[in-house]
Amino acid sequence: MADLDRVRDFVGRDHGLVVVFTSRADGTGQASVVNAGVLPHPTTGDPVVGLVAAGGSRKLVNLRQRPHVTVVFRAGWEWVAVEGPALLCGPDDPLAGVDADGLRVLLRDVFTSAGGTHDDFDEYDRVMAAERRTAVLIPPERIYPG
């Protein structure tokens, strides 16, 4: 997908930093800054945008109730947005076909797709489990500007 190649380019230009928008119950938007990248979906292999949310985060509460998300990548004055459904995969949000070890690998894959590196992935895995981190996978329905 050519548009996702453009998104991949943005990951490398600003450390995968994005603004992610979810919807509150009252219809207003909630924004936060996280790292995100492009990676294959763990069961279909289709390319998705992925990010990680802490177990008790407001964005995760919002996504459980209203599973649609917008992610904006930027570098300088250029930007690209990705919109789509939020597919959750975590200790409190099982995803068919992904077991506990698959979740461990998926959380690493999201991290590295966003440009992350780590000297001790066993420690990384321990922290992700302790914080009940959840992978948010976004199959792109809309990518703009093009």
C-alpha positions, 0 to 999 in steps of 0.5 A, a space after each residue: 500500500 503506497 499510502 502506508 509506505 508514506 506513513 512508514 517514512 514518517 515513523 523514521 523522521 520523528 521517532 514514531 511520535 504521533 498524536 492519537 485521538 479517541 472519543 469520549 462518551 460525551 462525543 468530545 475528543 481526547 488526544 495524547 502523544 505516543 509512539 506508533 509504527 506500521 507492522 503486519 497484523 499478528 494473525 492476518 499479516 495485513 499491514 496495520 498501524 500499531 501503538 501500545 496503551 497502558 492498561 488503565 489509560 483513558 485512551 484504552 477506556 475510550 477505545 473499548 467503548 468506541 473502537 475508532 481512532 485517528 493517528 496523526 504522524 508529523 515531521 516539520 510542517 508535513 503530516 499524514 493521518 490514519 483513521 480506522 477501527 481500533 483492534 485491541 490485543 492485551 491481557 484484558 482484551 484478547 484477540 482471537 489467534 493471539 496467545 500470551 506468548 503471541 502478545 509478548 511478541 506483538 508488543 515487541 513488534 509494535 515497539 520496534 516498528 515505531 523505532 524503539 530499541 531495548 537492551 533487555 527485552 526480558 525486562 521490557 516484557 516484564 514491564 509490559 505485563 506489569 502495566 497490563 499494556 495493550 496493543 492497539 492495531 489500526 487497519 487503515 480505512 482512510 489515510 490523508 493527505 495523500 
